[in-house]
Every structure is written in C-alpha cells, then in structure tokens.
Amino acid sequence: MVIKFLLYFVFLLRVLSPVQSKLSVDYYSKSCPNFAKIIQDVVLEKQLAIPTTAAGALRLFFHDCVVGGCDASLLLSSTAFNKAERDHEVNKALPGDAFDLVIRAKTKIELACPGIVSCSDILSEATRDLVSMVGGPYYPVRLGRKDSLVSHAADVEGHIALPNMTITKIIDIFAAKGFNVQEMVALTGAHTIGFTHCSEFANRIFNFSKNSQIDPSLNPEYAKGLRKLCEEHKNDPTMAAFNDPMTPGKFDNSYFINLQRGVSLLASDQAMAFDKRTKPFVDLYAKDQNAFFQAFAHAMEKVSVLGVKTGNKGEVRRKCDSPHSLPAAH
C-alpha cells in the first residue's frame, strides 16, 4: 500500500507542472474561509436576475485563459497608452454582465478578505459554480492564481477560434494549448447555453451562394425561422438567437443532438457533425450526456490551469479592471 501511494505521488509530481502544483482547492481555507460561500451567493443572485450570466462568464473565462493563461488579463481596461485584450474585436461582444459578476464578487470578497483573493480565482470559481447551477457538471477548481500586470490586444490574435475557420485550423489552435480533438469537441459543447448575434451567422441564412439563399447543411425550417428573426440585424446589431433553441438555459447535451439535425448557428460548429475527426465525439455526446459531462469537466480543469501565474509572476489586484502595481520596465 505504501509503495502504491509513493508511486502515485511520484506520478502526480511528473504530471503537474511546478506552477500547477502550487495551486490547491483549499488555498483560501485559512486566509479567506468564506471565499466559496461569498462566490456562491453572488453567482446565485446574478444568475437569477440575468439568466444569460452563466454563458457570458463561461466565454469570459475561456477567452481569458487561452490568451496568456488564466490571469484575468481580459478584465483589465485599456488606457490612453495601451489597448487591452477586452477591446480586441473578438472580445467586444463579451457581455457586460459577465464582467459585472466578477466586479460584484470582488467587492464583497475585499470587504471580507482585503488583498487576499485574485480576480482570476474569482472568475474561475464563479464560472464553475454557474456551469453547475444551470445543470452542468461540477468539477474541482484549484486556487492560488495571481493576476497579470499587463493586457495587450495584440496578444489575442490567433488564440481564439472563429466561426469562419476550418475544422483543421480550430483543431490546430486547441492542439497548441495541449487539447486533443475529443477535448475540443467537449469544450465546444459550452455552446449549449447562451446566444449568438445574427451577424455571426448571417452569411449562412442570407445569400449563402449563387445556388442557395441558405447553407444546405442547415435544417430548412430552422433556417426559415432564423431568417425571420434576423431580418433586421443590419439595422440592429444586438439581434441574436439562442445557441440551443430546445433548452437554451440548461447545460445539457442537446447542443450535440441539434448538430446532428442541422440546428446550429455557427458553421464551424455544424462542420463538427460531418468531419471524420470530430463526428465520433459529436455522436457519442449526443447519445450519452454523462460522457459529455465527464469530458467537459476534465477539459475545463485543464483550461483552468493554463499558464497560471503564482508567486511574484503576478499580483492580487484590488480592482479587477486595473493593476494594483505597475509592471516592471523591460
């Protein structure tokens, strides 16, 4: 038994990077014992008031982590001298309610434990709580991240998958972060909640090609409904549709069932139902929600430790939209 434990311990040391091994689920057990409860209370209040908060926070969390690591760099505001990540074109559609959630939580945390809890830990914990609250899997969140000192819009390019990208390009983007095809498909299942602006998929339902007004991979009746919904989208850029029209507020596997039926807003999502590399996982998750939940939870744990900063590599911000200390000159 002792030998087995020692072997397992050695295995853990090899698997976890030195930075990741400094993180722990009970990081704030002594320094901020009410951390989890405060986050849960803020999350519950916000989600009940604004039901799209969960989807917004999930996008905010992912967009932050894949650019330079989970360090809340996406929360920093631009200045007269620097354009921050949040003002890059791909991030401009991130909902204000997701940012507001972190600000509210940080305000309450600072009253209880001033200068202790990072904004990146707040976002990571809140995202997990929200996913679980709307029906998704619960997974452990290791804590102890520090916040970045800088944020540059120029760093965003090439790190976030776009609707017009090929499956090969998207697979390559995820692979560069250490995610295989199965993990990529599972993470894309986050589109089971939330909405997408009409402008993101208008090319699939209006003037798709010389031969067809709509993308033939779309369900015809669904496309007809989308055309009606989005007919004024050029005059009103806020017009949007739910990613999952069947259970829009519930985290489940309906998204994958919809893909099989041609009920998908984004071309890059729909392509996963046909590509031989991704189709087996789409079919598996459409058939087995537990398999999807297990894969999603595992992949989210991996996302949550991407490029984390500990020790003097970062700081604990007092306000999430501005650095507490100035970055060192290079």
C-alpha positions in Angstrom: 0.0 0.0 0.0 2.8 2.4 0.9 4.6 1.6 -2.3 1.4 2.3 -4.3 1.0 5.6 -2.6 4.6 6.6 -3.3 4.3 5.6 -7.0 1.1 7.7 -7.3 2.8 10.7 -5.6 5.7 10.5 -8.0 3.2 10.3 -10.9 1.5 13.4 -9.7 4.8 15.3 -9.4 5.5 14.4 -13.0 2.1 15.3 -14.3 1.7 18.6 -12.5 4.0 21.5 -13.5 5.8 23.3 -10.7 3.3 26.2 -11.0 0.2 24.0 -11.1 1.3 22.0 -8.0 1.3 25.3 -6.0 -2.5 25.5 -6.6 -4.9 23.8 -4.3 -8.7 23.6 -3.8 -8.3 24.8 -0.2 -5.9 27.6 -0.9 -8.1 30.1 1.0 -9.3 27.9 3.8 -7.4 29.9 6.4 -6.8 33.3 4.7 -10.4 33.7 3.4 -12.5 30.9 4.8 -15.8 32.3 3.4 -14.5 32.6 -0.1 -16.6 29.8 -1.6 -19.8 30.9 0.1 -19.4 34.6 -1.0 -18.9 33.5 -4.6 -21.9 31.2 -4.5 -24.1 33.9 -3.1 -23.1 36.5 -5.7 -23.4 33.9 -8.5 -26.9 32.8 -7.4 -28.1 36.4 -7.2 -26.7 37.4 -10.5 -27.9 34.3 -12.4 -31.4 34.6 -11.1 -31.5 38.3 -12.1 -29.8 37.8 -15.5 -30.2 34.2 -16.8 -27.6 34.6 -19.5 -24.8 35.3 -16.9 -23.6 31.7 -16.9 -23.0 31.6 -20.7 -21.3 35.0 -20.5 -19.0 34.1 -17.7 -18.0 30.8 -19.4 -17.0 32.8 -22.5 -15.1 35.4 -20.5 -13.3 32.7 -18.6 -12.3 30.8 -21.7 -11.2 33.9 -23.7 -9.1 34.9 -20.7 -7.4 31.6 -20.2 -6.4 30.9 -23.8 -4.6 34.2 -24.2 -1.6 34.2 -21.9 -3.2 32.0 -19.3 -5.9 32.2 -16.6 -4.7 35.5 -15.2 -7.7 37.9 -15.5 -5.8 39.9 -18.2 -9.1 40.2 -20.1 -10.6 42.1 -17.2 -8.0 45.0 -17.4 -9.3 48.2 -19.1 -7.5 50.0 -21.9 -5.6 53.2 -21.1 -4.6 56.2 -23.2 -1.3 54.3 -23.8 -2.4 50.7 -24.2 -5.3 48.9 -26.0 -6.2 45.9 -23.7 -7.4 42.4 -24.6 -11.0 43.3 -23.8 -11.0 45.9 -26.7 -9.9 43.4 -29.3 -12.6 42.9 -32.0 -13.2 39.3 -31.0 -13.8 40.3 -27.3 -16.1 43.3 -27.9 -19.2 41.1 -27.9 -18.4 39.6 -24.5 -21.4 40.5 -22.3 -21.1 43.2 -19.7 -22.9 41.1 -17.2 -20.0 38.7 -17.0 -17.6 41.5 -16.2 -20.1 42.8 -13.7 -20.3 39.4 -11.9 -16.6 39.4 -11.2 -16.7 43.1 -10.0 -19.6 42.3 -7.6 -17.8 39.3 -6.3 -14.5 41.1 -5.9 -16.2 43.9 -4.0 -17.7 41.5 -1.5 -14.5 39.5 -1.2 -12.5 42.6 -0.5 -14.8 43.5 2.4 -14.2 40.1 4.0 -10.6 39.4 3.0 -8.9 42.5 1.7 -5.9 42.0 -0.7 -6.1 38.2 -0.5 -8.1 36.7 -3.4 -7.2 37.3 -7.0 -9.6 38.2 -9.7 -8.5 35.2 -11.8 -9.5 32.9 -8.9 -12.9 34.6 -8.6 -13.6 34.2 -12.3 -12.5 30.5 -12.2 -14.6 29.6 -9.2 -17.6 31.6 -10.3 -17.6 30.0 -13.8 -17.6 26.5 -12.3 -20.5 27.4 -9.9 -22.5 28.9 -12.8 -22.0 25.8 -15.0 -23.1 23.6 -12.1 -26.1 25.9 -11.3 -27.6 25.6 -14.8 -27.3 21.8 -14.8 -23.8 21.2 -15.9 -21.1 19.1 -14.2 -19.3 20.1 -11.0 -15.5 19.9 -11.2 -12.8 20.9 -8.7 -11.2 24.3 -9.1 -7.6 24.6 -7.8 -6.9 28.1 -6.5 -3.9 30.3 -5.9 -3.6 32.1 -9.3 -2.2 35.6 -9.4 -3.5 38.3 -11.7 -1.4 39.6 -14.6 0.1 43.0 -14.6 -0.5 43.7 -18.3 -3.0 43.2 -21.1 -2.4 43.8 -24.8 -5.0 43.4 -27.5 -2.3 42.4 -29.9 -1.7 39.2 -27.9 -5.3 37.9 -28.7 -4.8 37.2 -32.4 -4.7 33.5 -33.4 -5.6 32.2 -29.9 -9.4 32.1 -30.2 -11.4 30.0 -32.7 -13.7 32.0 -35.1 -16.9 30.9 -36.8 -15.4 31.1 -40.3 -12.4 29.0 -39.5 -11.9 25.4 -40.9 -12.1 22.5 -38.6 -8.4 21.8 -39.2 -7.5 25.4 -38.2 -9.6 25.1 -35.0 -8.1 21.7 -34.1 -4.6 23.3 -34.5 -5.5 26.2 -32.2 -6.7 23.8 -29.5 -3.7 21.5 -30.0 -1.3 24.4 -29.5 -2.8 24.7 -26.0 -2.5 21.0 -25.3 -6.0 19.9 -26.1 -6.8 16.9 -28.3 -9.8 16.6 -30.7 -12.1 15.0 -28.1 -11.4 17.7 -25.6 -12.0 20.4 -28.2 -15.4 18.9 -29.1 -16.3 18.7 -25.4 -15.4 22.3 -24.7 -17.3 23.5 -27.8 -20.3 21.9 -26.0 -20.3 25.1 -23.9 -22.4 26.5 -26.7 -25.3 24.5 -25.2 -26.1 27.7 -23.3 -26.0 31.4 -24.4 -26.7 33.2 -27.6 -25.0 34.4 -30.8 -25.5 37.7 -32.6 -27.2 37.4 -36.0 -24.1 39.0 -37.7 -22.1 35.9 -36.7 -24.2 33.6 -38.8 -26.0 35.9 -41.3 -23.9 34.5 -44.2 -25.5 31.1 -43.6 -29.1 32.3 -44.0 -28.8 35.3 -46.4 -27.2 35.0 -49.9 -25.2 31.9 -48.9 -24.2 31.1 -52.5 -25.3 31.6 -56.2 -27.4 28.4 -55.9 -28.9 28.8 -52.5 -30.0 31.5 -50.1 -29.3 29.3 -47.1 -26.5 27.0 -46.1 -27.7 23.5 -47.2 -26.3 22.0 -44.0 -28.9 23.9 -42.1 -32.3 22.4 -41.2 -34.6 24.2 -43.7 -37.4 25.0 -41.2 -34.8 26.2 -38.7 -33.2 28.4 -41.3 -36.6 29.9 -42.2 -37.1 30.9 -38.6 -33.6 32.4 -38.3 -34.2 34.5 -41.4 -37.3 35.9 -39.9 -35.7 36.6 -36.6 -32.6 38.2 -38.1 -34.1 40.1 -41.0 -33.3 43.5 -39.4 -29.9 42.6 -38.0 -28.1 45.1 -40.1 -30.2 47.9 -38.5 -30.0 46.4 -35.0 -26.6 44.7 -34.3 -27.9 43.5 -30.9 -30.3 40.9 -32.5 -29.3 37.4 -31.5 -30.5 33.8 -31.3 -30.1 31.2 -28.7 -27.3 28.7 -29.4 -29.6 25.8 -28.3 -33.3 26.6 -29.2 -34.5 23.5 -27.4 -33.2 24.1 -23.9 -31.5 27.5 -24.1 -30.9 28.0 -20.3 -29.9 24.4 -19.4 -26.4 22.9 -19.7 -27.1 19.6 -21.3 -26.2 17.5 -24.4 -29.0 19.0 -26.6 -26.3 21.0 -28.4 -24.9 17.8 -29.9 -28.3 16.4 -30.8 -29.0 19.7 -32.6 -25.8 19.4 -34.6 -27.0 16.0 -35.9 -30.2 17.7 -37.1 -28.7 20.7 -38.7 -29.8 23.0 -36.0 -26.7 25.0 -35.3 -25.9 28.7 -35.7 -22.2 28.6 -36.4 -20.7 27.0 -39.5 -17.7 25.8 -37.5 -19.9 24.1 -35.0 -22.0 22.4 -37.7 -18.9 21.2 -39.5 -18.1 19.0 -36.5 -21.1 16.8 -37.2 -19.6 15.9 -40.6 -15.8 15.9 -40.2 -14.5 12.4 -39.6 -12.2 13.6 -36.8 -14.9 15.2 -34.8 -18.1 13.3 -35.8 -17.5 10.3 -33.5 -17.4 12.6 -30.4 -20.4 14.6 -31.5 -22.3 11.3 -31.9 -21.1 10.0 -28.6 -22.1 13.1 -26.6 -25.5 13.3 -28.4 -26.2 9.8 -27.2 -24.5 9.9 -23.8 -24.8 13.1 -21.6 -22.7 11.5 -18.9 -19.8 11.0 -21.3 -20.1 14.7 -22.4 -20.2 15.9 -18.8 -17.2 13.8 -17.8 -15.2 15.0 -20.8 -16.2 18.7 -20.3 -15.4 18.7 -16.6 -11.9 17.1 -17.3 -11.2 19.6 -20.1 -12.4 22.6 -18.0 -9.9 21.6 -15.3 -7.2 21.7 -17.9 -8.3 25.1 -19.1 -8.4 26.5 -15.6 -4.6 25.9 -15.1 -3.4 27.2 -18.5 -0.5 29.5 -18.0 -1.4 30.4 -14.4 0.9 32.8 -12.6 2.0 32.3 -9.0 4.4 33.9 -6.6 5.9 37.1 -8.0 4.8 36.3 -11.5 1.7 38.3 -10.8 -0.3 40.1 -8.1 -3.6 40.3 -6.3 -5.4 43.2 -7.8 -7.6 45.4 -5.5 -9.7 46.3 -8.5 -10.1 43.8 -11.3 -10.0 46.4 -14.1 -6.7 48.0 -13.2 -3.4 46.7 -12.0 -2.5 47.2 -8.3 1.2 47.7 -9.2 2.9 48.9 -12.3 4.6 46.3 -14.4 8.4 46.3 -14.3 10.2 48.0 -17.1 11.8 45.8 -19.7 
